[in-house]
Amino acid sequence: MLHLRLRKGAANSARGVVRFADELIARLGRAGASGPKLLRADSAFWNHTLMARLERAGWTYSIGVRNYNNVKAQAAQIPDDAWITLVNYPDTGEAQIAETIRVSGRVVGDVAA
């Protein structure tokens, strides 16, 4: 973990995500970090301003998406052979992940049962 900040508000709130990313990008820049940089975050970070900021800084990102009806519809269009079962997942369930590209950025669909 390279950056952590506790904040006010509900746990699922998107409040402050762009500022959080700005702080992280600056911190790694000051540290002289090189190579690929990836932000992995939960669905509270799904924010177009944040994604644009990361892209301008040359970062990639993997951000969860809430399971809205339009997300379910898009996930249903992903071919069956594109889904990969995750290994080392708890024995109480199964998880699969698939990746697809959209014009506005990368969208990762996942399903856990």
Stockholm file with secondary structure:
# STOCKHOLM 1.0

chainA/1-113         MLHLRLRKGAANSARGVVRFADELIARLGRAGASGPKLLRADSAFWNHTLMARLERAGWTYSIGVRNYNNVKAQAAQIPDDAWITLVNYPDTGEAQIAETIRVSGRVVGDVAA
#=GR chainA/1-113 SS CCCCCCCSSCTTCCTTHHHHHHHHHHHHHHHTCCSCCEEEECGGGCCHHHHHHHHHTTCEEEECCCCCHHHHHHHHTSCGGGCEECTTCCTTCCEEEEEEEETTEEEEEEEEC
#=GC SS_cons         CCCCCCCSSCTTCCTTHHHHHHHHHHHHHHHTCCSCCEEEECGGGCCHHHHHHHHHTTCEEEECCCCCHHHHHHHHTSCGGGCEECTTCCTTCCEEEEEEEETTEEEEEEEEC
//
